[in-house]
Amino acid sequence: MTGSALLGARLLTPHALRAANLEEAASPSLSRMIRHPLLVSSLYRHEVSKNYAPDGAAGANVERFQWIEEQRQGAEWIVRGLAEGRDEWAQRGWLQLDWGLSRQAADGGFDSKDPFHSTSLFLEALARGLMLEPAKATDARKQGLARAAACMLRSDVESKGVASNAPYTHRRYILAAGFGQAGAALNDAHLIGQGEHWAREGLAQQQPDGTNPEKGGFDASYQMVGVLMALRYLAVCKNAQLRASLRSMTRAVVRRDLERQRPDGSIDAEGSTRVGLGAARSGKVKEVSYGEVLQALVFGAQALPESSWIEPAQRIVKLRSW
């Protein structure tokens, strides 16, 4: 420690030192956070979707292969399977992720629509699965993960993807979570560094009022999708100062969303830049993603920690009859 840093530490009160240490502390693992009683007794008790095929195709891919991101459903089955002790659910998740890997091209990509963003979602899901169940980290799965990451980092692929992602802050945190978890799963320092890079890119977007802009403004749903991805990244982040910054960002975003929560648990999305305006991959108009909001609140309650976030999370559970 330098002389100036030592002097600064001496000037901090014991309370301030404890607070600083807590902000920089390692997060609980994702494996631990998914087992929170509120999630186990509500959202995770339910099936992820009924839109999947016995061979592993998921979502829109049941009809024909379109988006590799649809196979990220597999990670959600794994999460629920582990949290609920449902081995058949976790096995279904791996079947879906392996189906996605079976579509991997020779260059590591997937010939999917919106290739960079769609691949980033699959990368995050596969990496998350390997982090949650390291015993399932077969050579084929690790190699597929490494090849997908390498493809995304090719200059021609990355440059187009970065330009397409520019209006969406939450996509920086998808990349942070994807590369960060992949780096941890593969023990790859370069991918770990990419995770840190994208987390900092996300932090740089935040506006003074706490907004993480989506298409130029506030969106009640995508703010929390970004927080959920940031918290998945926080669970593997090795940089203490970056962890503190991510916690600060998360508090500001969640505060803005909770200011919009009604007594019944619903969230007022009026004025959002994406909810109610655009269509999801399914063709349905975008709505508040309460499942992701719930998980962000419960993960944040543990990782920051912010125990007061459990009460608004409980209101969402009641609203959705989970």
C-alpha positions as CSV (number, residue, x, y, z in Angstrom):
1,M,0.0,0.0,0.0
2,T,1.4,3.5,-0.9
3,G,1.8,6.2,1.7
4,S,-1.3,8.1,0.4
5,A,-3.4,5.0,0.4
6,L,-2.3,4.1,3.9
7,L,-3.2,7.7,5.1
8,G,-6.6,7.4,3.4
9,A,-7.3,4.1,5.1
10,R,-6.3,5.7,8.5
11,L,-8.8,8.5,8.0
12,L,-11.7,6.1,7.4
13,T,-13.8,5.4,10.4
14,P,-14.2,1.7,11.4
15,H,-17.8,1.8,10.1
16,A,-16.6,3.3,6.7
17,L,-14.0,0.6,6.5
18,R,-16.5,-2.1,7.1
19,A,-18.8,-0.6,4.5
20,A,-16.0,-0.3,1.9
21,N,-15.0,-3.9,2.6
22,L,-18.6,-5.1,2.1
23,E,-18.9,-3.3,-1.2
24,E,-15.8,-4.9,-2.5
25,A,-16.4,-8.3,-1.0
26,A,-16.9,-11.4,-3.2
27,S,-20.5,-12.2,-4.0
28,P,-22.2,-15.4,-3.0
29,S,-22.1,-18.0,-5.8
30,L,-24.9,-18.3,-8.2
31,S,-25.4,-21.9,-7.1
32,R,-26.2,-20.6,-3.6
33,M,-28.4,-17.7,-4.7
34,I,-30.7,-19.8,-6.8
35,R,-31.6,-21.8,-3.7
36,H,-33.1,-18.9,-1.9
37,P,-36.4,-20.1,-0.2
38,L,-38.5,-17.5,-2.0
39,L,-37.4,-18.6,-5.4
40,V,-37.6,-22.3,-4.5
41,S,-41.2,-21.9,-3.2
42,S,-42.4,-19.8,-6.1
43,L,-41.0,-19.2,-9.6
44,Y,-38.7,-22.2,-9.7
45,R,-41.5,-24.6,-8.9
46,H,-43.0,-24.0,-12.3
47,E,-41.8,-25.3,-15.7
48,V,-39.8,-22.9,-17.8
49,S,-42.0,-23.4,-20.9
50,K,-44.1,-25.9,-22.6
51,N,-42.6,-24.9,-26.0
52,Y,-39.9,-27.4,-26.5
53,A,-39.4,-30.7,-28.4
54,P,-38.2,-34.1,-27.2
55,D,-35.0,-33.8,-29.3
56,G,-34.0,-30.6,-27.4
57,A,-35.2,-27.9,-29.8
58,A,-36.6,-25.0,-27.8
59,G,-38.9,-22.0,-28.5
60,A,-39.1,-20.9,-32.1
61,N,-36.5,-23.6,-33.0
62,V,-39.2,-26.3,-32.6
63,E,-40.5,-25.3,-36.0
64,R,-37.2,-24.7,-37.6
65,F,-33.8,-23.4,-36.4
66,Q,-33.8,-19.6,-36.3
67,W,-32.3,-18.2,-33.2
68,I,-29.5,-19.9,-31.2
69,E,-30.7,-17.8,-28.2
70,E,-33.9,-19.8,-28.0
71,Q,-31.7,-22.7,-26.6
72,R,-30.9,-20.6,-23.5
73,Q,-34.1,-22.0,-22.2
74,G,-31.8,-24.9,-21.2
75,A,-30.0,-22.9,-18.5
76,E,-33.4,-22.1,-17.0
77,W,-34.3,-25.8,-16.8
78,I,-30.9,-26.5,-15.1
79,V,-31.5,-23.7,-12.6
80,R,-34.9,-25.0,-11.7
81,G,-33.8,-28.6,-11.7
82,L,-31.0,-27.9,-9.2
83,A,-33.1,-25.6,-7.0
84,E,-36.0,-28.0,-6.8
85,G,-34.1,-31.3,-6.8
86,R,-35.6,-32.2,-10.2
87,D,-33.0,-34.2,-12.0
88,E,-35.2,-34.6,-15.1
89,W,-35.5,-30.9,-15.5
90,A,-31.7,-30.4,-15.3
91,Q,-31.3,-33.2,-17.9
92,R,-33.8,-31.5,-20.2
93,G,-31.7,-28.3,-19.9
94,W,-28.5,-30.1,-21.0
95,L,-30.4,-31.7,-23.9
96,Q,-31.4,-28.2,-25.0
97,L,-28.0,-26.7,-24.7
98,D,-26.4,-29.7,-26.5
99,W,-29.0,-29.3,-29.3
100,G,-27.7,-25.8,-29.6
101,L,-24.1,-26.9,-29.8
102,S,-25.1,-29.4,-32.5
103,R,-25.9,-26.4,-34.7
104,Q,-22.4,-24.9,-34.2
105,A,-20.7,-24.1,-37.5
106,A,-17.0,-24.7,-38.2
107,D,-16.1,-21.1,-37.4
108,G,-17.7,-21.4,-33.9
109,G,-20.8,-19.4,-34.8
110,F,-24.3,-20.7,-35.3
111,D,-25.7,-19.2,-38.5
112,S,-28.4,-17.7,-36.4
113,K,-30.4,-14.5,-37.0
114,D,-28.8,-11.5,-35.2
115,P,-25.7,-13.6,-34.8
116,F,-23.7,-11.6,-32.3
117,H,-26.4,-10.8,-29.8
118,S,-28.1,-14.2,-30.2
119,T,-24.9,-16.0,-29.7
120,S,-24.1,-13.9,-26.6
121,L,-27.3,-15.1,-25.0
122,F,-26.5,-18.7,-25.7
123,L,-22.9,-18.2,-24.6
124,E,-24.1,-16.9,-21.2
125,A,-26.6,-19.8,-20.8
126,L,-24.0,-22.5,-21.6
127,A,-21.4,-20.9,-19.4
128,R,-23.9,-20.6,-16.6
129,G,-24.8,-24.2,-16.9
130,L,-21.2,-25.2,-16.6
131,M,-20.7,-23.0,-13.6
132,L,-23.8,-24.5,-11.9
133,E,-22.9,-28.1,-12.7
134,P,-19.2,-28.4,-13.2
135,A,-19.5,-32.2,-13.2
136,K,-21.3,-31.7,-16.6
137,A,-18.4,-29.8,-18.1
138,T,-17.5,-32.4,-20.8
139,D,-14.8,-31.7,-23.3
140,A,-17.4,-31.2,-26.0
141,R,-19.3,-28.6,-24.0
142,K,-16.1,-26.7,-23.0
143,Q,-14.8,-26.8,-26.5
144,G,-18.1,-25.6,-27.9
145,L,-18.1,-22.8,-25.4
146,A,-14.5,-21.8,-26.2
147,R,-15.2,-21.8,-29.9
148,A,-18.4,-19.7,-29.5
149,A,-16.5,-17.1,-27.5
150,A,-13.6,-17.0,-30.0
151,C,-16.0,-16.5,-32.9
152,M,-17.6,-13.5,-31.1
153,L,-14.2,-12.0,-30.5
154,R,-13.2,-12.1,-34.2
155,S,-12.9,-8.5,-35.4
156,D,-15.4,-8.8,-38.2
157,V,-18.0,-10.4,-36.0
158,E,-17.4,-8.2,-33.0
159,S,-17.4,-4.9,-34.8
160,K,-20.8,-5.5,-36.3
161,G,-22.2,-6.8,-33.1
162,V,-20.9,-3.9,-31.0
163,A,-22.5,-1.4,-33.4
164,S,-25.9,-3.3,-33.3
165,N,-25.7,-3.5,-29.5
166,A,-24.9,0.2,-29.0
167,P,-28.5,1.4,-28.0
168,Y,-28.9,-1.3,-25.4
169,T,-27.1,-1.0,-22.0
170,H,-28.4,-4.4,-20.8
171,R,-26.6,-6.1,-23.7
172,R,-23.2,-5.0,-22.2
173,Y,-24.1,-7.0,-19.1
174,I,-25.1,-10.0,-21.1
175,L,-21.6,-9.9,-22.6
176,A,-20.1,-9.4,-19.1
177,A,-22.0,-12.4,-17.7
178,G,-21.3,-14.6,-20.8
179,F,-17.6,-13.9,-21.1
180,G,-17.1,-13.7,-17.3
181,Q,-18.7,-17.1,-16.6
182,A,-17.1,-18.6,-19.6
183,G,-13.7,-17.4,-18.4
184,A,-14.4,-18.9,-15.0
185,A,-15.6,-22.2,-16.4
186,L,-12.6,-22.5,-18.7
187,N,-10.0,-20.9,-16.5
188,D,-9.3,-18.5,-19.4
189,A,-7.7,-15.2,-18.4
190,H,-8.5,-13.6,-21.7
191,L,-12.2,-14.3,-21.4
192,I,-12.2,-13.1,-17.8
193,G,-10.7,-9.9,-19.0
194,Q,-13.4,-9.6,-21.7
195,G,-16.0,-9.9,-18.9
196,E,-14.4,-7.1,-17.0
197,H,-14.3,-5.0,-20.2
198,W,-18.0,-5.3,-20.9
199,A,-19.0,-4.7,-17.2
200,R,-17.1,-1.4,-17.4
201,E,-18.8,-0.6,-20.7
202,G,-22.1,-1.1,-19.0
203,L,-21.2,1.0,-16.0
204,A,-20.1,3.8,-18.4
205,Q,-23.6,4.0,-19.8
206,Q,-25.4,4.8,-16.5
207,Q,-27.0,8.2,-16.3
208,P,-26.9,10.4,-13.1
209,D,-30.4,9.5,-12.1
210,G,-29.6,5.8,-12.2
211,T,-31.0,5.0,-15.6
212,N,-29.2,2.4,-17.8
213,P,-30.5,3.7,-21.1
214,E,-32.3,1.5,-23.6
215,K,-32.9,3.1,-26.9
216,G,-32.1,6.5,-25.4
217,G,-34.2,6.3,-22.2
218,F,-35.6,4.4,-19.2
219,D,-37.3,1.0,-19.7
220,A,-38.9,-0.5,-16.6
221,S,-38.2,-4.1,-17.7
222,Y,-34.8,-4.0,-19.5
223,Q,-33.3,-2.1,-16.6
224,M,-33.8,-5.1,-14.4
225,V,-32.8,-7.6,-17.1
226,G,-29.5,-5.8,-17.1
227,V,-29.3,-6.0,-13.4
228,L,-29.9,-9.7,-13.4
229,M,-27.1,-10.2,-15.9
230,A,-24.8,-7.9,-13.9
231,L,-25.5,-10.0,-10.7
232,R,-24.7,-13.2,-12.6
233,Y,-21.4,-11.6,-13.5
234,L,-20.9,-10.3,-10.0
235,A,-20.9,-13.9,-8.8
236,V,-17.7,-14.6,-10.8
237,C,-16.1,-11.1,-10.8
238,K,-12.6,-11.2,-9.3
239,N,-12.0,-7.4,-9.3
240,A,-12.8,-5.9,-5.9
241,Q,-13.2,-2.3,-7.2
242,L,-15.4,-3.5,-10.1
243,R,-17.6,-5.4,-7.6
244,A,-18.1,-2.2,-5.7
245,S,-19.1,-0.3,-8.8
246,L,-21.5,-3.0,-9.9
247,R,-23.2,-2.9,-6.5
248,S,-23.6,0.9,-6.7
249,M,-25.0,0.6,-10.2
250,T,-27.5,-2.0,-9.1
251,R,-28.8,0.0,-6.1
252,A,-29.5,3.0,-8.4
253,V,-31.3,0.9,-11.0
254,V,-33.4,-1.0,-8.5
255,R,-34.4,2.1,-6.7
256,R,-35.8,3.6,-9.9
257,D,-37.8,0.4,-10.6
258,L,-39.1,0.1,-7.1
259,E,-40.3,3.7,-7.2
260,R,-42.7,2.4,-9.9
261,Q,-43.9,-0.6,-8.1
262,R,-47.6,-0.4,-7.1
263,P,-49.0,-1.9,-3.8
264,D,-50.2,-5.0,-5.7
265,G,-46.6,-5.7,-6.9
266,S,-47.1,-4.6,-10.5
267,I,-44.6,-2.1,-12.0
268,D,-45.7,1.0,-13.9
269,A,-44.1,0.8,-17.3
270,E,-45.5,4.1,-18.5
271,G,-42.9,6.0,-20.5
272,S,-40.7,3.0,-21.1
273,T,-38.7,3.0,-24.3
274,R,-39.4,-0.7,-25.1
275,V,-42.2,-2.2,-23.0
276,G,-45.5,-2.0,-24.9
277,L,-43.8,-0.7,-28.0
278,G,-41.7,-3.4,-29.6
279,A,-42.3,-7.1,-30.2
280,A,-40.4,-10.0,-28.6
281,R,-39.1,-12.9,-30.7
282,S,-42.4,-14.6,-30.1
283,G,-44.2,-11.8,-31.9
284,K,-46.0,-10.7,-28.7
285,V,-45.7,-7.1,-27.5
286,K,-43.0,-6.7,-25.0
287,E,-44.2,-6.7,-21.3
288,V,-42.4,-6.3,-18.0
289,S,-40.4,-9.5,-17.4
290,Y,-41.5,-10.2,-13.9
291,G,-39.5,-13.5,-13.7
292,E,-36.3,-11.7,-14.3
293,V,-37.3,-8.8,-12.1
294,L,-38.0,-11.2,-9.2
295,Q,-34.7,-13.0,-9.7
296,A,-32.8,-9.7,-9.8
297,L,-34.4,-8.6,-6.5
298,V,-33.7,-11.9,-4.8
299,F,-30.1,-12.2,-6.1
300,G,-29.4,-8.6,-5.2
301,A,-30.9,-9.0,-1.7
302,Q,-28.2,-11.7,-1.2
303,A,-25.3,-10.3,-3.2
304,L,-25.2,-6.6,-2.2
305,P,-26.8,-7.4,0.4
306,E,-30.2,-5.5,0.5
307,S,-32.6,-7.5,2.6
308,S,-35.3,-4.9,2.1
309,W,-35.7,-6.1,-1.5
310,I,-37.3,-9.4,-0.4
311,E,-40.6,-7.6,0.4
312,P,-41.2,-6.2,-3.1
313,A,-40.1,-9.5,-4.5
314,Q,-42.8,-11.2,-2.4
315,R,-45.3,-8.8,-3.8
316,I,-44.4,-9.9,-7.3
317,V,-44.8,-13.5,-6.3
318,K,-48.3,-12.8,-5.1
319,L,-49.1,-10.7,-8.2
320,R,-48.1,-13.6,-10.5
321,S,-49.6,-16.3,-8.3
322,W,-46.3,-18.2,-8.2
